[in-house]
Amino acid sequence: KILLQTVSQGSLDALKDLQKEFATIEKKKEELADYLCEDRKKLSLEDVFNTMKTFRELFLKALQ
């Protein structure tokens, strides 16, 4: 029983930590949306990262 309580508490602690991390990521995403003059609700981090990747690839190609 003590082991189960310990595991359960560890899981709850991990969940709380994960929720804090997601809240931090969401806040940073909103700041990025504001910086880029994008709609906070429509900004997709996947799109941003894909755009950055494409820019990097084209930039490196231009340097060559």
C-alpha positions in Angstrom: 0.0 0.0 0.0 2.8 2.4 0.8 4.5 1.7 -2.5 1.2 2.4 -4.3 0.8 5.7 -2.4 4.4 6.7 -3.3 4.0 5.9 -7.0 0.6 7.7 -7.0 2.2 10.8 -5.4 5.1 10.7 -7.8 2.6 10.5 -10.7 0.7 13.5 -9.4 3.8 15.5 -8.9 5.0 14.6 -12.4 1.5 15.7 -13.8 1.7 19.0 -12.0 5.2 19.6 -13.3 4.0 18.7 -16.8 1.1 21.1 -16.6 3.4 23.9 -15.5 5.7 23.2 -18.5 2.7 23.3 -20.9 1.5 26.5 -19.3 5.0 28.0 -19.8 5.1 26.8 -23.5 1.6 28.3 -24.1 2.7 31.6 -22.6 5.8 31.7 -24.8 3.8 30.8 -27.9 1.4 33.7 -27.2 4.4 36.0 -26.8 5.8 34.7 -30.1 2.5 35.3 -31.8 2.4 38.9 -30.5 6.0 39.4 -31.7 5.2 38.1 -35.1 1.9 40.0 -35.3 0.0 36.7 -35.6 -3.4 35.6 -34.1 -2.6 33.9 -30.8 -5.3 31.3 -31.3 -4.3 30.4 -34.9 -0.5 30.3 -34.5 0.8 26.8 -34.8 4.2 26.0 -33.4 4.6 23.3 -36.0 4.1 25.9 -38.7 6.6 28.3 -37.1 9.2 25.5 -36.8 8.6 24.4 -40.4 9.1 28.0 -41.6 12.3 28.4 -39.5 13.6 25.1 -41.0 12.8 26.1 -44.5 14.5 29.5 -43.9 17.6 27.9 -42.5 17.8 25.5 -45.5 17.4 28.3 -48.0 19.9 30.5 -46.1 22.5 27.7 -46.0 21.9 27.0 -49.7 22.4 30.8 -50.5 25.7 30.8 -48.5 27.0 28.0 -50.7 
